[in-house]
């Protein structure tokens, strides 16, 4: 059976080749351990679900849609400044904002696309 070719590391800007089926080179693997954890391990467990539901009841409209004069139900509690695993920033309610799924997805793909992890 023929061997599959190596592929480039998925880390932005890295062109090192890794064995087929691997995502990152040895240098960039530690940067993505955060992404490999489950949502519960990242802090989005029962407590988060309870707190976010209460937050959405108190703030039912998407803040970005309201700025455009539209009234759309918020379905996601977003961290204004990405917490990147910092529990203080994660639970800081002043860092939360209500968004609809569309606005949250857009924010994540534009503002939060390339994470910088600090250890």
Secondary structure, 3 states (H helix, E strand, C coil): CCCCCCEECCCCCCCCEECCCCCCCHHHHHHHHHHHCCCCCCCCCHHHHHHHHHHHHHCCECHHHHHCCCCCECCEEEECCCCCCCHHHHHCHHHEEEECHHHHHHHHHHCCCCCCCCC
